[in-house]
Every structure is written in structure tokens, then in C-alpha cells.
Amino acid sequence: MASVDEKINLLHQKLEHIQQMGGEKQVERQHSRGKLTARERLHLLFDENSFVETGALRKHNCHYFGQEKKDIPADGVVTGYGTVDGRLVFAFAQDFTVSGGSLGEAHAAKIVELQKMAMKVGAPIIGMNDSGGARIQEGVAALSGFGDMFMQNTLASGVIPQICAIMGPCAGGAVYSPALMDFVYMVKGTSQMFLTGPKVVESVTGEQISAEDLGGAMTHNSISGVSQFAAEDDEDCIRQIRYLLSFLPGNNMEDAPVVDTGDDPARTDPALDHIIPDEANMAYDMYDIIKSLVDNGEYYEVLKHWAKNAITAFARMDGQTVGVVANQPKMMAGCLDYNASDKIARFVRFCDCFNIPLVTLVDVPGFLPGSQQEHAGVIRHGAKILYAYCEATVPKITVVTRKAYGGAYIGMCCRQLGADQVFAWPSAEIAVMGAEGAARIIFRKNTPEEREKLTEEYKQNFASPYQAAELGYVDAVIDPQNTRPYIINALKMLASKHEVHPSKKHGSMPL
């Protein structure tokens, strides 16, 4: 009978074997592709010596196609928990060096158990996907594993932050767990996502396309909007994830951590007084305003490369995390379209889930006109913004910098959509439409000379913030240079905001 020392040695041998993953050759192949291994990725993510592995000895139970003879260390996925900047985080990393990181029943069970534990204790979960897909030898058992993961993704939505990093292939049904999570990162050159790969596409449709063009990082960051962040390599991806976590609470019952940024909350910026051009049709860069308002000019943009006519970003104001939503006059004049509508609505809902106040900067001439927009359902997509803002109960502060016309004005969190404080710059034009367009309709029967005079009168009366302020739709018309202290004071005032909507199972969002 083996002694205790022998039993302990056996344990060490097993654990050491598991640490080797797919073996030296497979690890070298992984590195030659410009990718880190699963364990290297987790080592970079977590604080030093904080990672605790779970389920390391888990094994598959497949007895088909010679699988019972196959050694699959940790069943192709490393799972566990640790701390990131001292805060509890759960994570799993698929191991491409072991059977291509393929997902079988035990592999999925490890992830599902991790998801459940993260929910129990209220901590974010991060998935690092690098897998050839379902383990074909396990058949429907592998597919059921995906289903279990999707169920946990859905139950965790709005309860804990869910972040996914695509760090290799992710195809077929495997793409839907990332798609159900809050944020998706992709690594340029080494990651792909698609339901059907290039060969299947070619065989069915005849279209020839590379994996990178079909589902690479920039495809999904700039064309589809499936991925919110692009990274240069694995190290950059993990660094960005750690940075994102610094803005987020651990769960929906907590507030995001407050950070001492050293930036004066009473700081003003005289440059803002001159940032709006005198000509209403001239563009300016909304990023300049954002940089001026937030702590140390620092923000982290979400979906930077997609729907660039809208800006969504995390930032801090007096150390508190805020979600910034803004129109970008330099792109499509800041018009809303169907993609920008989706971008804003999803970001607003995430911030509301996790108690992050919303700061909305408005310069919007309307929804983008045209048959292409109408046929693509801009009405349905635009309704998502209305729904998201109306549903949100976090503090909502709106600043109108210039144009705020028609339905787009309403959509960008006006008073009636629940804005707690609405500020306007003297350059703000809050109206149904631009003065010239309105005058052409209202004064169409007048002579050109009369129309010119009446247009100027219309501008004075309606193309300004003052009528809205007189009617109570704007709380204050402010000097642009004082915008930062106005917002921060409003955030402090709204810190104890409590708002309850009618009791219901859930609303029917216009998806």
C-alpha cells in the first residue's frame, strides 16, 4: 500500500503534468503564431501569486473514437479566480495546445461552474477564447455544454460584468457566449469570429474570402460592431481588460470604485468658450470637449472604430466612473443612424445595469435621412435609444453644446426621457429643426425679403436655448468653461437618487 508521501508525490506529478498543457512542441507552436498560452494569459491578468485554479484534475468521460485513450490536461480549459488590482475576479482560458482547445462536456462544465460561482459571490468573469470549437467526438454532449454556458451568460447579464477576449479562433455556436457577454475584445491578426468559416462560405455561396476579412478583429470592430475593443497582441488585450475593470463595480449591487485622480473638480477651461464655430454648419471635434471635462483628459472609448458619428466611453469625474455618450460633429455631422442607435442604446443599458451615471453631450441635427436608413429599420433602431434612456434609473446629466433638433434631440436624453439635469451652452439650438428649414416651411408664402427677416426672428426665438430654459426643459444656460464643475456638482447632488419603475417581469424592448 502506498505511503502518504507517495500519494502526495503522485498528486504533484499529476499537477505538474497538467501544468505542461499540450507539451513543449504544442506550446512552441502557440508561441510561433504570436499567441500566449492559456496559463501565460492568466498570469498576466491576475495580480502576482493571486490566481487559484479550480477543476485542474477534471477529465472527459468520452469513450468514442479512441477518446478514452486520449490525454487532455485540464480538459482543455484553465479555470479559477484571483485578484486584479486587489479586487476579486473569475476567469477561464481555453488551452489551444490541448486538442485545439475544443469544448467537450467536462470543459463546458468547468466554465459553467465558474460562472455560477462568480454569480454567487458577485464578481466579474472573464473568458479567454481560443478554441477549434465543439469536440466533435462528444457529439450532442458538447453542444449541450454550449447551451449551459449560454443560460449562465443570460442569467449573469446585468448582475456581474462579463468580458470576453477572443485570442484565437472562435467559430460556430461558440461565438454566442461572447455575443451574450457585455464586452468583446479581439486581437489583431490572431483572432477570428464567424458562424461559418471561409471554406463553408465558399462552398455554399461561391464567395472567396479570407478568415481575417470574414471575421478578423477589425472586421468586427469597424464593420459588424460585434467586438467593442481591438488589441495589438495578447499582452495589450489583457492590459486593456485590466484597465476596463478599473472603471467597473464587481456587481450590480455595488458602485464603481472611486479613484483619487488629483484633478480639481472645480477646474474650468476657457478654451471651451471658443470651441463652437460661429458657422452652424462647421464641424468641431467632440473629443476635445470630452478631454476637457473628464479627469486628466483620460477616457476609455467603447466601440471606437464602429458608428463613429457617436461616441461612447468610460471616464472619471472627480474620481467617479461615468459613462459618456456624445454625438461627433466631425462624422456625418453628428447625425444618428441605425448603427449609432444600437451603439448608444447598448452602452446606456450597461451603465444603468451597473450604477454608472450617464453624461450625454448633444450636438445632433437629426436622424440620417435616406431610403437605405429607412429600409434598414432606423425607426426600430432609433427606438432603442429612447427605450434605453427612459428605462435607465442612474443619474442622467445632459449638456447641449449646439444643435438639438427634432426626434434626435429627444433621443439624446432630453428632460422628458428622464434627464435629471439639463445644461445648455449659449450656442445651443434646441428646436424641431434648423432655422432655415423651418422658415422655408412656415414662411413659404412670403417674399424672399420677408422670409429672410422672419428667419432671423425665428432664430432669435427658437434656435437658442432660452425658450427651452423658460419652459423648464433646460435647468441652466451655462458658460462652456464652467461645464465640468456644473456636471460634478450635479453628480454629487444625485448621488442618493432613487427611482423605481412600475413592477413588471421585463419590458418589451424594440429589438
C-alpha positions in Angstrom: 0.0 0.0 0.0 1.3 3.4 -1.0 2.6 5.7 1.8 1.3 9.2 2.4 4.5 10.6 0.9 4.0 8.5 -2.2 0.4 9.7 -2.5 1.5 13.3 -2.2 4.2 12.8 -4.8 1.5 11.3 -7.1 -0.5 14.5 -6.7 2.5 16.6 -7.5 3.2 14.5 -10.6 -0.4 14.9 -11.9 -0.4 18.6 -11.3 3.0 19.1 -12.9 1.8 17.2 -15.9 -1.3 19.4 -16.2 0.9 22.5 -16.0 2.7 21.3 -19.1 -0.5 21.7 -21.1 -0.2 20.2 -24.6 3.6 19.7 -24.2 6.6 21.6 -25.3 6.0 21.3 -29.1 2.5 22.5 -28.8 3.5 25.4 -26.6 6.2 26.3 -29.2 3.6 26.2 -32.0 1.3 28.5 -29.9 4.1 31.0 -29.5 5.1 30.8 -33.2 1.6 32.0 -34.0 2.1 35.1 -31.9 -0.1 33.8 -29.1 0.5 33.3 -25.4 -0.6 30.1 -23.7 -3.7 29.9 -21.5 -1.7 29.9 -18.4 0.5 32.8 -19.6 -2.6 34.8 -20.3 -4.0 34.2 -16.8 -0.6 35.0 -15.2 -0.7 38.4 -16.9 -4.4 39.1 -16.0 -4.2 38.4 -12.3 -2.2 40.1 -9.5 1.1 38.2 -8.8 0.5 34.9 -6.9 -3.2 35.5 -6.5 -4.6 33.0 -9.1 -6.3 29.9 -7.6 -7.0 27.2 -10.2 -10.2 25.2 -10.0 -11.0 21.9 -11.6 -7.4 21.2 -12.7 -7.9 17.4 -12.4 -11.2 17.3 -14.3 -11.3 14.7 -17.1 -13.6 14.0 -20.0 -15.9 10.9 -20.0 -15.9 10.2 -23.7 -15.4 6.6 -24.8 -15.9 7.0 -28.6 -13.4 7.2 -31.4 -10.5 6.3 -29.1 -11.1 9.3 -26.9 -10.8 7.2 -23.7 -7.1 6.8 -24.5 -6.5 10.5 -25.1 -4.9 12.6 -22.5 -6.4 16.1 -22.3 -4.9 18.0 -19.4 -7.5 20.1 -17.5 -9.8 19.1 -20.4 -8.5 22.0 -22.5 -9.5 24.9 -20.3 -7.9 26.5 -17.3 -10.4 28.0 -14.8 -10.1 29.8 -11.5 -10.2 33.1 -9.6 -7.8 35.7 -8.2 -7.5 39.4 -7.8 -7.0 42.2 -10.3 -5.7 45.4 -8.6 -6.8 43.7 -5.4 -10.4 43.0 -6.4 -11.9 39.5 -6.9 -12.2 38.3 -10.5 -13.0 34.9 -12.0 -11.6 33.8 -15.4 -11.2 30.9 -17.7 -8.8 30.5 -20.6 -9.2 27.9 -23.3 -6.0 26.0 -24.0 -5.4 25.7 -27.7 -2.3 23.5 -27.1 -4.6 20.7 -25.8 -6.9 19.3 -28.5 -7.1 22.7 -30.1 -8.9 24.0 -27.0 -12.0 22.1 -28.2 -15.1 22.2 -26.0 -16.4 19.0 -24.6 -18.8 18.2 -21.8 -16.3 18.4 -18.9 -14.7 21.5 -20.5 -18.1 23.3 -20.6 -19.0 22.1 -17.1 -15.8 23.7 -15.7 -16.8 27.0 -17.2 -20.4 26.8 -16.1 -19.4 26.0 -12.5 -17.1 29.1 -12.6 -19.9 31.2 -14.0 -22.2 30.1 -11.1 -19.6 30.8 -8.5 -18.9 34.3 -9.9 -22.7 34.9 -9.6 -22.8 33.6 -6.1 -20.1 35.9 -4.8 -20.8 38.9 -7.1 -17.5 39.2 -9.1 -16.7 39.9 -12.8 -16.0 36.9 -15.0 -13.5 37.0 -18.0 -13.4 34.4 -20.7 -10.4 34.0 -23.0 -11.5 32.1 -26.1 -9.0 30.2 -28.2 -10.7 27.1 -29.4 -11.4 25.0 -32.5 -15.0 24.7 -31.5 -17.1 21.8 -30.2 -15.3 18.5 -29.6 -16.9 16.5 -32.4 -16.2 13.1 -30.8 -18.5 14.0 -27.9 -21.4 14.9 -30.2 -24.5 16.4 -28.6 -22.9 16.4 -25.2 -20.6 19.1 -26.4 -23.5 21.1 -27.8 -25.4 20.8 -24.5 -22.3 22.3 -22.9 -22.7 25.4 -25.1 -26.3 25.6 -24.1 -25.5 25.5 -20.4 -23.0 28.3 -20.9 -25.5 30.5 -22.8 -28.0 30.1 -20.0 -25.5 31.2 -17.4 -24.4 34.1 -19.6 -28.0 35.2 -19.7 -28.7 34.8 -16.0 -25.5 36.7 -15.2 -26.4 39.6 -17.6 -26.9 42.8 -15.6 -25.7 41.1 -12.4 -21.9 40.8 -12.9 -19.7 42.3 -15.6 -18.9 39.6 -18.3 -15.9 40.2 -20.5 -14.7 38.0 -23.3 -11.3 38.1 -25.1 -11.2 36.3 -28.5 -7.5 35.3 -28.7 -7.6 32.7 -31.4 -10.4 31.0 -33.4 -14.0 31.2 -32.3 -16.5 29.7 -34.7 -19.9 28.2 -35.0 -22.0 28.0 -31.8 -19.0 29.1 -29.7 -19.5 32.7 -30.9 -22.7 33.1 -28.9 -21.3 33.0 -25.4 -19.1 36.0 -26.3 -22.0 37.7 -28.0 -24.1 37.3 -24.8 -21.4 39.0 -22.7 -21.0 42.7 -22.1 -17.8 43.4 -23.9 -15.8 41.5 -26.5 -12.1 42.1 -27.2 -10.3 40.8 -30.3 -6.6 40.6 -31.0 -5.5 41.8 -34.4 -4.0 39.2 -36.7 -4.6 36.2 -34.4 -8.3 36.1 -33.6 -11.4 35.3 -35.7 -15.1 35.0 -35.1 -17.6 33.6 -37.5 -20.6 31.3 -37.6 -19.4 29.7 -40.8 -15.8 29.7 -41.9 -14.4 30.8 -45.3 -14.5 27.3 -46.7 -18.1 26.8 -45.9 -18.9 30.3 -47.2 -17.2 29.4 -50.5 -18.9 26.0 -50.9 -22.4 27.4 -50.2 -22.2 30.9 -51.8 -19.2 30.7 -54.1 -17.7 33.8 -52.3 -14.0 33.6 -51.7 -12.9 35.5 -48.6 -10.1 35.1 -46.0 -10.6 34.3 -42.4 -9.3 37.7 -41.5 -11.7 39.6 -43.8 -14.6 37.4 -42.8 -14.2 37.6 -39.1 -11.0 39.2 -38.0 -10.5 41.8 -35.3 -11.0 44.9 -37.4 -13.9 43.4 -39.3 -15.9 43.0 -36.1 -14.6 46.3 -34.6 -15.3 48.5 -37.6 -17.9 46.8 -39.8 -20.2 44.5 -37.7 -19.9 46.0 -34.2 -19.7 42.6 -32.7 -16.5 43.4 -30.9 -16.1 46.6 -28.8 -12.3 46.6 -28.4 -9.3 45.8 -30.6 -5.9 44.9 -29.2 -2.4 44.8 -30.9 -1.4 41.5 -29.2 -2.3 39.3 -26.2 -0.4 41.5 -23.8 -2.2 44.6 -25.0 -5.5 42.8 -24.8 -5.0 41.8 -21.1 -3.7 45.2 -20.2 -6.8 46.8 -21.7 -9.1 44.3 -19.8 -7.4 45.3 -16.5 -8.0 48.9 -17.4 -11.7 48.3 -18.2 -12.2 46.6 -14.8 -10.9 49.7 -13.0 -14.0 51.5 -14.2 -16.5 48.9 -13.2 -18.1 47.7 -10.0 -17.9 44.0 -9.1 -21.6 43.5 -9.4 -24.9 45.3 -9.8 -25.3 45.9 -6.0 -22.0 47.9 -5.8 -20.8 51.2 -7.1 -17.7 51.5 -9.2 -14.5 52.3 -7.2 -13.8 55.9 -6.7 -10.2 56.9 -7.6 -8.2 59.9 -6.5 -7.2 61.3 -9.8 -5.7 64.5 -8.5 -7.8 66.6 -10.9 -9.6 69.6 -9.4 -13.4 69.2 -9.5 -13.8 73.0 -9.8 -11.4 73.2 -12.7 -12.7 75.4 -15.6 -11.5 75.6 -19.2 -11.8 79.0 -21.0 -10.9 77.2 -24.3 -14.4 75.7 -24.3 -15.9 79.2 -24.8 -14.4 79.3 -28.3 -14.7 75.7 -29.4 -18.0 76.0 -31.2 -17.6 77.6 -34.6 -19.6 80.7 -35.5 -20.9 78.9 -38.6 -23.6 76.4 -37.7 -22.5 74.0 -40.5 -18.8 73.9 -39.5 -17.6 70.8 -37.7 -15.5 70.6 -34.5 -14.1 67.7 -32.6 -16.3 66.4 -29.7 -13.3 64.6 -28.3 -11.8 68.0 -27.4 -14.8 68.7 -25.2 -14.7 65.2 -23.6 -11.0 65.6 -22.8 -11.6 69.0 -21.2 -14.4 67.7 -19.0 -13.2 64.4 -17.6 -10.4 63.9 -15.0 -7.0 64.4 -16.5 -8.5 64.2 -20.0 -8.5 60.4 -19.7 -11.2 58.2 -21.1 -11.7 54.6 -22.4 -13.7 54.5 -25.6 -16.1 51.6 -26.3 -16.7 50.7 -30.0 -14.1 53.3 -31.1 -14.0 52.0 -34.7 -17.7 51.5 -35.3 -20.5 54.1 -35.8 -18.0 56.9 -35.4 -20.8 59.5 -35.5 -21.5 58.6 -31.9 -19.0 58.3 -29.0 -19.4 56.1 -26.0 -16.7 56.0 -23.3 -15.9 55.4 -19.7 -14.3 58.2 -17.8 -14.0 59.7 -14.4 -15.2 62.9 -13.0 -13.9 63.8 -9.5 -12.8 60.2 -9.3 -16.2 58.7 -10.0 -16.8 56.5 -13.0 -19.2 58.0 -15.6 -20.5 56.8 -18.9 -20.1 59.4 -21.6 -22.4 59.4 -24.6 -21.8 62.1 -27.3 -22.5 63.0 -30.9 -19.5 63.6 -33.1 -20.0 66.6 -35.5 -16.9 65.5 -37.5 -18.6 62.3 -38.7 -21.9 62.6 -40.7 -22.5 66.0 -38.9 -23.2 64.0 -35.8 -26.5 62.5 -37.2 -27.9 59.4 -35.6 -28.2 56.4 -37.8 -29.2 52.8 -37.1 -25.7 51.7 -36.0 -25.2 54.7 -33.8 -28.6 54.0 -32.2 -27.6 50.4 -31.4 -24.2 51.6 -30.0 -25.7 54.2 -27.7 -28.6 52.0 -26.5 -26.4 49.1 -25.5 -23.9 51.3 -23.7 -26.6 53.2 -21.8 -28.2 49.9 -20.7 -24.8 48.6 -19.5 -24.2 51.7 -17.5 -27.7 51.5 -16.0 -27.1 47.8 -15.0 -24.0 48.7 -13.1 -24.9 52.0 -11.4 -22.7 54.2 -13.6 -24.1 57.7 -14.1 -24.6 58.9 -17.7 -23.3 62.2 -19.1 -24.7 63.0 -22.5 -23.1 65.6 -24.8 -25.5 66.7 -27.5 -24.9 68.2 -30.9 -27.3 66.3 -33.2 -29.0 67.7 -36.3 -31.3 64.7 -36.6 -31.5 61.1 -37.8 -29.7 60.4 -41.0 -32.1 60.7 -43.9 -32.4 58.3 -46.9 -34.0 55.1 -48.1 -31.1 53.0 -47.0 -31.6 54.1 -43.4 -35.4 53.7 -43.5 -35.2 50.3 -45.1 -32.6 49.2 -42.6 -35.1 50.0 -39.8 -33.7 53.3 -38.4 -37.1 53.8 -36.7 -36.8 50.5 -34.9 -33.1 51.1 -34.0 -33.7 54.7 -33.0 -36.4 53.5 -30.6 -33.8 51.5 -28.8 -32.1 54.8 -27.7 -35.5 56.1 -26.4 -36.2 52.9 -24.6 -32.7 52.7 -23.0 -32.7 56.2 -21.7 -36.3 56.0 -20.4 -35.5 52.8 -18.6 -32.3 54.0 -17.1 -32.6 55.0 -13.4 -29.0 56.1 -12.8 -28.2 59.8 -12.6 -28.6 61.3 -16.1 -27.0 64.6 -17.0 -27.3 66.2 -20.4 -25.3 69.1 -21.9 -26.5 70.6 -25.2 -23.5 72.2 -26.9 -25.0 73.2 -30.2 -27.7 71.5 -32.4 -30.5 69.6 -30.8 -33.2 69.1 -33.4 -36.4 67.1 -33.6 -36.6 63.4 -32.6 -32.8 63.2 -32.3 -33.0 65.9 -29.6 -35.5 63.8 -27.7 -33.4 60.6 -28.2 -30.3 62.2 -26.7 -31.7 62.2 -23.2 -33.8 65.3 -23.0 -35.8 66.2 -19.8 -38.8 64.1 -20.9 -36.6 60.9 -21.2 -35.6 61.3 -17.6 -32.6 63.6 -17.6 -32.1 64.8 -14.0 -30.2 67.9 -15.0 -30.1 69.5 -18.5 -27.5 72.2 -19.2 -27.1 74.2 -22.4 -24.4 76.3 -23.8 -25.3 79.7 -25.2 -24.6 78.2 -28.7 -27.3 75.6 -28.2 -30.1 75.4 -30.8 -33.0 73.4 -29.4 -35.7 73.2 -31.9 -37.9 71.0 -34.1 -35.5 71.6 -37.0 -32.8 74.1 -38.3 -34.0 77.7 -38.6 -33.6 77.8 -42.4 -35.5 74.6 -43.0 -38.3 75.7 -40.6 -38.5 79.1 -42.2 -38.9 77.6 -45.7 -42.0 75.7 -44.4 -43.5 78.4 -42.1 -42.9 81.4 -44.4 -43.1 79.7 -47.8 -45.7 82.2 -49.0 -43.7 85.2 -48.0 -41.4 87.1 -50.4 -37.7 86.3 -50.2 -37.0 89.6 -48.4 -39.7 88.9 -45.8 -38.6 85.4 -45.4 -35.0 86.5 -44.7 -36.2 88.8 -41.9 -38.6 86.3 -40.5 -35.9 83.6 -40.5 -33.8 85.8 -38.3 -36.7 86.4 -35.9 -37.2 82.6 -35.8 -33.6 82.1 -35.0 -33.8 84.6 -32.1 -36.9 83.0 -30.7 -36.4 79.3 -31.3 -32.8 78.5 -32.4 -31.5 79.1 -29.0 -31.5 77.5 -25.5 -33.7 80.2 -24.0 -37.2 79.1 -24.9 -36.3 75.6 -23.5 -34.9 77.2 -20.4 -38.1 79.4 -20.0 -40.3 76.3 -20.3 -38.2 74.4 -17.7 -36.7 71.9 -20.2 -33.2 73.3 -19.5 -32.1 73.8 -16.0 -29.4 76.3 -16.7 -27.7 78.0 -19.6 -24.0 78.0 -18.6 -20.7 79.4 -19.7 -19.0 76.5 -21.6 -15.8 76.9 -19.5 -17.8 76.0 -16.3 -19.3 72.8 -17.7 -17.0 70.4 -15.6 -17.9 71.9 -12.2 -21.6 72.0 -13.2 -21.6 68.3 -14.0 -19.6 67.3 -10.9 -21.9 69.3 -8.6 -24.9 67.6 -10.3 -23.3 64.2 -9.8 -22.8 64.9 -6.1 -26.4 66.1 -5.7 -27.7 63.0 -7.5 -25.6 60.5 -5.5 -28.6 59.4 -3.5 -31.0 59.3 -6.4 -33.6 56.6 -6.0 -36.1 55.9 -8.8 -38.5 52.9 -9.2 -40.4 52.0 -12.3 -43.7 50.0 -12.4 -43.4 46.4 -11.3 -43.2 44.0 -14.3 -41.4 40.9 -15.4 -39.5 42.9 -18.0 -40.3 45.4 -20.8 -40.5 44.6 -24.5 -37.6 46.4 -26.0 -37.9 47.2 -29.7 -35.0 44.8 -30.6 
